Amino acid sequence: MNSADAGGFIASMLVSVLLCAVVAVLVGGLVVKLLVTLIVKFPPPYLRCCVVLLLSMLGGIIASVAMGIVISVVGRATGANSGLDAYDDYGAMAGMTLLAGGIGLAIGFVINAALVNWLLTRTDGSRMGLGLAGLVTLLQMLSGWRWSRH
């Protein structure tokens, strides 16, 4: 593969990822609108639902990169302290990755619930509260998990 082919491949991969993200935001906006309408009993604007998902996605990317940095630093530190190369101890790295995934999921949940509560307000300007926003976020995450498995 020469450099021109590699550049074209990378460009097509970036376009594919961007297209998938746009579709995810548009479909996810419909899911959030439906969940808020059913749970909180008011229809939020569709564009705001899409903005919530876009900001949540960006927050999740930032949290993921931060967790990757933490895994790398802690993995290297534990490997250096034990006299082993950190990447030779696969059990420890798998445990760190699992822990970071759980922490990242919790951070993503809190970010999304806060954005749902902050941006999807009723027509009188009142917020739904973090409890209902958390319920909307939980059902949103479960619906995404359900459809990603088939």
N, C-alpha and C positions, 0 to 999 in steps of 0.2 A: 504494500500500500504506500503510495507516494504521498507527499505532503498535500497536494491538491485534493486527492481522494479523502484524506483524513480531515481536511478543512470542510469539505462538503458533508462528510458524515457527521461531524460535530455540529454543523449548522442545522442539518436535518434533525438531529437529536434535540437541539435547543428549541426548534420550532415545534416539535412534537410535545415536549414538556410544557411549553407555553400554551399550546392548544388544549392539552389535557387540563391545565390549571384554569383556563377560561371556562371550559365546559363544567369543571367541578364547581366553580364559583356560581355559574348560572343555574345549575341544577340544585346545588346546595342552598342557593337563595330561595328557591321554591320550597325546599324542605323546611327551612327556618320560618318562612312566611306561614306555611301550613301549621307548623308546630306552635308558633306564637298565637295564631288565630284560634287553634283548638284549646290550648292550655290557658292563655291569658285573656282570651275573648276580645281581642282587638286585632284588626288586620294592619300590620306594619307595611310601610311602602317597600315594594320589591327591590328598588335600588339600594335602600338602606340595608336590607338583608344581604345583598351582594357585597356592599362595603364592609359589613361586619365580617363576612367570610374572608374577604380579601385581606383585611387587617389581621384577622386571626391566623391566616395562612402565613403572612409575613412574620408575625410574632412567633409562630411555631418554627419557622425556618431559623430565626435568630436564636431561639431557645435550643434548637437542635445543634446548631453550630457551637454554641456555648457548652452544651453537654459533651460534644465531641472533643472540645479542647480540654475539658475537665477529665474525661476518660483518658486522653492521651497523656496529660500531665501526671495524673495519679498512677496510671499504668506504668509509666516510665519511672516514677518515684518508687513504687513498690518493687519493680524489677531491679532498680539500682540498689535499693536497700538490702535485698536478699541475695545479691550477687549474681542474679540471673538476668538474662535479657527479658524485658517485660513481655515481649511477644512470643516467647517460648513457653510461658505459663498460660496455656489456653483456657484452663478452668477459671483462673482468676480474671482473665480478660472477658470471658463469657459472663461471669458474675457481674463485673463492672458494667458491661453492656446492658445486661438485663436491668440492673439498678438504674442506670441512666435512662433506659427506655421508660421505666415506671415513673421516674421523676419528670421526664419530658412529657409524659401523658398527663400527669397531674398539673404541670405548668400550663400545658395547652388547654386543659379544662378550665383552669382559673382565668386565663387570658380570654378565652371565648365567652365564658359566663359574664365576665366584667364588661366585655364589649357589647354583648346582647343587652345587658342591663343599662349600659350607658347610652347606646345609640338607638335602641328600639324603644322609644318612649310613646306613651299614649297621646291622644290628640290634645289633651289638656296639659301635656308636658310632664306628667308624673311618670316615674319609673316603675317597672314591674317588681323590683326587689331581687336580691341575689338568689333567694331560694327558688323562685320561678325561673329565673335566668339559668340557674344550675340545672333545673329539670329539663328545660329546653335544650341545653347543651348536652346533657346526658343522652336524651333521646336522639339528638342529632348525631352524636358519636356512635350510638348503637345502630342507627339506620345506615350510616356510612360503613360500619363494620359488617352489617348484614349483607349489603349489596356488594362489598368487596370480596366476599367469600364465594360468590357464584359467577 
